[in-house]
Amino acid sequence: MSMDVDVIKEGINSLIRAGYYKDKEMLLDEAFRTMLEVRPALKTEMAIELYKEEKISLSRAAEIAGMS
C-alpha cells in the first residue's frame, strides 16, 4: 500500500492543524518510534549502520539493538 507523497505531506499538516501534534518533529518522532516497534529488526540494522559509520560506540549500538 503506497501513498502519494503529497497526500502524506497534507496528512501530516492536517494532523498538526487539528492539534494532534505540536509540530512535524513531534509527529515524525512518534512515527519513527512506532515503526521501530512494529519492525524491531530495523533497530538492529540502524545500530549496525550507525556503528559502521562511526557515529556511535559498540556499546551504544548494542543498547539500540536491544542486546545490552
KOLVOZA-219391 format. One record per atom (N, C-alpha, C): atom name; residue in three letters; x negated, y negated, z negated. Coordinates in steps of 0.02 Angstrom, whole numbers, padded with zeros to 5 digits. Atoms other than C-alpha are relative to their C-alpha. Layout:
+----+-----+--------+--------+--------+
|  a |   r |      u |      v |      w |
+----+-----+--------+--------+--------+
| CA | ALA |      X |      Y |      Z |
...
+----+-----+--------+--------+--------+
end
This chain:
+----+-----+--------+--------+--------+
|  a |   r |      u |      v |      w |
+----+-----+--------+--------+--------+
|  N | MET | -00042 |  00059 |  00000 |
| CA | MET |  00000 |  00000 |  00000 |
|  C | MET | -00045 | -00062 |  00000 |
|  N | SER |  00042 |  00059 | -00008 |
| CA | SER | -00087 | -00155 |  00063 |
|  C | SER |  00044 | -00063 |  00000 |
|  N | MET | -00036 |  00063 |  00002 |
| CA | MET | -00030 | -00332 |  00026 |
|  C | MET | -00039 | -00052 |  00039 |
|  N | ASP |  00030 |  00055 | -00037 |
| CA | ASP | -00063 | -00481 |  00136 |
|  C | ASP | -00035 | -00047 | -00049 |
|  N | VAL |  00039 |  00044 |  00044 |
| CA | VAL | -00195 | -00597 |  00062 |
|  C | VAL |  00040 | -00062 | -00019 |
|  N | ASP | -00041 |  00060 |  00015 |
| CA | ASP | -00077 | -00747 |  00075 |
|  C | ASP |  00053 |  00016 | -00052 |
|  N | VAL | -00051 | -00020 |  00048 |
| CA | VAL |  00057 | -00652 | -00021 |
|  C | VAL | -00032 |  00007 | -00070 |
|  N | ILE |  00035 | -00008 |  00064 |
| CA | ILE | -00069 | -00609 | -00157 |
|  C | ILE | -00015 | -00069 | -00030 |
|  N | LYS |  00015 |  00068 |  00024 |
| CA | LYS | -00126 | -00791 | -00171 |
|  C | LYS |  00062 | -00035 | -00026 |
|  N | GLU | -00063 |  00032 |  00021 |
| CA | GLU |  00053 | -00853 | -00180 |
|  C | GLU |  00028 |  00033 | -00063 |
|  N | GLY | -00022 | -00035 |  00060 |
| CA | GLY |  00095 | -00719 | -00307 |
|  C | GLY | -00037 | -00022 | -00062 |
|  N | ILE |  00041 |  00025 |  00055 |
| CA | ILE | -00049 | -00774 | -00417 |
|  C | ILE |  00024 | -00069 | -00021 |
|  N | ASN | -00021 |  00069 |  00015 |
| CA | ASN |  00003 | -00956 | -00405 |
|  C | ASN |  00070 | -00002 | -00031 |
|  N | SER | -00068 |  00000 |  00027 |
| CA | SER |  00186 | -00915 | -00440 |
|  C | SER |  00000 |  00024 | -00073 |
|  N | LEU |  00003 | -00024 |  00069 |
| CA | LEU |  00142 | -00818 | -00599 |
|  C | LEU | -00029 | -00054 | -00046 |
|  N | ILE |  00028 |  00055 |  00039 |
| CA | ILE |  00037 | -00966 | -00659 |
|  C | ILE |  00053 | -00054 | -00010 |
|  N | ARG | -00052 |  00052 |  00005 |
| CA | ARG |  00176 | -01090 | -00619 |
|  C | ARG |  00056 |  00021 | -00047 |
|  N | ALA | -00054 | -00026 |  00043 |
| CA | ALA |  00302 | -00979 | -00710 |
|  C | ALA | -00022 |  00005 | -00073 |
|  N | GLY |  00024 |  00001 |  00068 |
| CA | GLY |  00192 | -00986 | -00864 |
|  C | GLY | -00024 |  00067 | -00028 |
|  N | TYR |  00023 | -00065 |  00024 |
| CA | TYR |  00141 | -00803 | -00873 |
|  C | TYR | -00075 | -00001 | -00016 |
|  N | TYR |  00072 |  00008 |  00011 |
| CA | TYR | -00042 | -00855 | -00864 |
|  C | TYR | -00017 | -00074 |  00000 |
|  N | LYS |  00022 |  00070 |  00005 |
| CA | LYS | -00132 | -01016 | -00910 |
|  C | LYS | -00034 | -00023 |  00064 |
|  N | ASP |  00037 |  00017 | -00061 |
| CA | ASP | -00243 | -01010 | -00756 |
|  C | ASP | -00021 |  00063 |  00036 |
|  N | LYS |  00022 | -00058 | -00040 |
| CA | LYS | -00318 | -00898 | -00623 |
|  C | LYS | -00050 |  00043 | -00037 |
|  N | GLU |  00051 | -00038 |  00037 |
| CA | GLU | -00462 | -00849 | -00735 |
|  C | GLU |  00033 |  00050 | -00048 |
|  N | MET | -00034 | -00045 |  00047 |
| CA | MET | -00344 | -00776 | -00866 |
|  C | MET |  00036 |  00057 |  00038 |
|  N | LEU | -00033 | -00051 | -00040 |
| CA | LEU | -00243 | -00684 | -00733 |
|  C | LEU | -00050 |  00050 |  00027 |
|  N | LEU |  00051 | -00045 | -00028 |
| CA | LEU | -00398 | -00612 | -00650 |
|  C | LEU | -00033 |  00042 | -00053 |
|  N | ASP |  00029 | -00038 |  00056 |
| CA | ASP | -00471 | -00561 | -00818 |
|  C | ASP |  00045 |  00059 | -00018 |
|  N | GLU | -00046 | -00054 |  00017 |
| CA | GLU | -00315 | -00461 | -00860 |
|  C | GLU |  00005 |  00051 |  00057 |
|  N | ALA | -00004 | -00045 | -00057 |
| CA | ALA | -00304 | -00389 | -00684 |
|  C | ALA | -00062 |  00045 |  00003 |
|  N | PHE |  00062 | -00039 | -00002 |
| CA | PHE | -00486 | -00333 | -00691 |
|  C | PHE | -00002 |  00052 | -00055 |
|  N | ARG | -00001 | -00047 |  00056 |
| CA | ARG | -00468 | -00255 | -00863 |
|  C | ARG |  00049 |  00057 |  00012 |
|  N | THR | -00051 | -00051 | -00015 |
| CA | THR | -00310 | -00164 | -00808 |
|  C | THR | -00026 |  00048 |  00053 |
|  N | MET |  00028 | -00043 | -00052 |
| CA | MET | -00397 | -00099 | -00652 |
|  C | MET | -00050 |  00050 | -00030 |
|  N | LEU |  00049 | -00045 |  00031 |
| CA | LEU | -00538 | -00027 | -00758 |
|  C | LEU |  00033 |  00052 | -00045 |
|  N | GLU | -00037 | -00049 |  00040 |
| CA | GLU | -00411 |  00057 | -00873 |
|  C | GLU |  00031 |  00053 |  00044 |
|  N | VAL | -00033 | -00046 | -00046 |
| CA | VAL | -00320 |  00135 | -00726 |
|  C | VAL | -00051 |  00043 |  00037 |
|  N | ARG |  00052 | -00036 | -00037 |
| CA | ARG | -00481 |  00185 | -00637 |
|  C | ARG | -00066 | -00002 | -00040 |
|  N | PRO |  00058 |  00003 |  00045 |
| CA | PRO | -00608 |  00219 | -00776 |
|  C | PRO | -00067 |  00017 |  00033 |
|  N | ALA |  00062 | -00016 | -00034 |
| CA | ALA | -00737 |  00290 | -00655 |
|  C | ALA | -00034 | -00064 |  00026 |
|  N | LEU |  00029 |  00063 | -00024 |
| CA | LEU | -00760 |  00112 | -00592 |
|  C | LEU | -00044 | -00033 | -00053 |
|  N | LYS |  00043 |  00027 |  00053 |
| CA | LYS | -00832 |  00064 | -00762 |
|  C | LYS | -00070 |  00028 |  00007 |
|  N | THR |  00066 | -00032 | -00008 |
| CA | THR | -00972 |  00189 | -00736 |
|  C | THR | -00036 | -00028 |  00061 |
|  N | GLU |  00031 |  00026 | -00061 |
| CA | GLU | -01003 |  00131 | -00558 |
|  C | GLU | -00024 | -00072 | -00009 |
|  N | MET |  00018 |  00069 |  00012 |
| CA | MET | -01004 | -00051 | -00613 |
|  C | MET | -00063 | -00003 | -00044 |
|  N | ALA |  00057 | -00001 |  00045 |
| CA | ALA | -01126 | -00013 | -00754 |
|  C | ALA | -00064 |  00021 |  00037 |
|  N | ILE |  00058 | -00023 | -00039 |
| CA | ILE | -01242 |  00081 | -00636 |
|  C | ILE | -00026 | -00056 |  00046 |
|  N | GLU |  00021 |  00054 | -00047 |
| CA | GLU | -01243 | -00061 | -00508 |
|  C | GLU | -00031 | -00058 | -00037 |
|  N | LEU |  00029 |  00056 |  00039 |
| CA | LEU | -01273 | -00195 | -00640 |
|  C | LEU | -00069 |  00018 | -00027 |
|  N | TYR |  00066 | -00022 |  00024 |
| CA | TYR | -01416 | -00093 | -00712 |
|  C | TYR | -00051 |  00002 |  00057 |
|  N | LYS |  00046 | -00003 | -00057 |
| CA | LYS | -01493 | -00061 | -00541 |
|  C | LYS | -00022 | -00069 |  00023 |
|  N | GLU |  00016 |  00069 | -00018 |
| CA | GLU | -01485 | -00248 | -00506 |
|  C | GLU | -00037 | -00037 | -00055 |
|  N | GLU |  00036 |  00027 |  00058 |
| CA | GLU | -01573 | -00276 | -00674 |
|  C | GLU |  00037 | -00058 | -00032 |
|  N | LYS | -00040 |  00052 |  00031 |
| CA | LYS | -01429 | -00383 | -00736 |
|  C | LYS |  00019 |  00018 | -00072 |
|  N | ILE | -00013 | -00023 |  00068 |
| CA | ILE | -01402 | -00277 | -00892 |
|  C | ILE | -00051 |  00054 | -00018 |
|  N | SER |  00046 | -00051 |  00024 |
| CA | SER | -01505 | -00161 | -01000 |
|  C | SER |  00032 |  00069 |  00006 |
|  N | LEU | -00025 | -00068 | -00003 |
| CA | LEU | -01489 |  00028 | -01000 |
|  C | LEU |  00050 |  00012 | -00057 |
|  N | SER | -00047 | -00010 |  00056 |
| CA | SER | -01406 |  00024 | -01172 |
|  C | SER |  00066 | -00036 |  00013 |
|  N | ARG | -00062 |  00036 | -00017 |
| CA | ARG | -01281 | -00107 | -01111 |
|  C | ARG |  00039 |  00038 |  00054 |
|  N | ALA | -00033 | -00040 | -00052 |
| CA | ALA | -01244 | -00001 | -00957 |
|  C | ALA |  00035 |  00060 | -00030 |
|  N | ALA | -00030 | -00057 |  00033 |
| CA | ALA | -01212 |  00149 | -01067 |
|  C | ALA |  00062 | -00021 | -00039 |
|  N | GLU | -00057 |  00026 |  00038 |
| CA | GLU | -01096 |  00044 | -01176 |
|  C | GLU |  00059 | -00014 |  00047 |
|  N | ILE | -00053 |  00016 | -00048 |
| CA | ILE | -00997 | -00020 | -01025 |
|  C | ILE |  00031 |  00063 |  00027 |
|  N | ALA | -00025 | -00063 | -00029 |
| CA | ALA | -00983 |  00156 | -00955 |
|  C | ALA |  00035 |  00044 | -00052 |
|  N | GLY | -00033 | -00038 |  00053 |
| CA | GLY | -00918 |  00217 | -01123 |
|  C | GLY | -00041 |  00060 | -00022 |
|  N | MET |  00044 | -00056 |  00017 |
| CA | MET | -01069 |  00328 | -01156 |
|  C | MET | -00047 | -00017 | -00057 |
|  N | SER |  00046 |  00021 |  00052 |
| CA | SER | -01146 |  00239 | -01304 |
|  C | SER |  00005 |  00040 | -00063 |
+----+-----+--------+--------+--------+
end
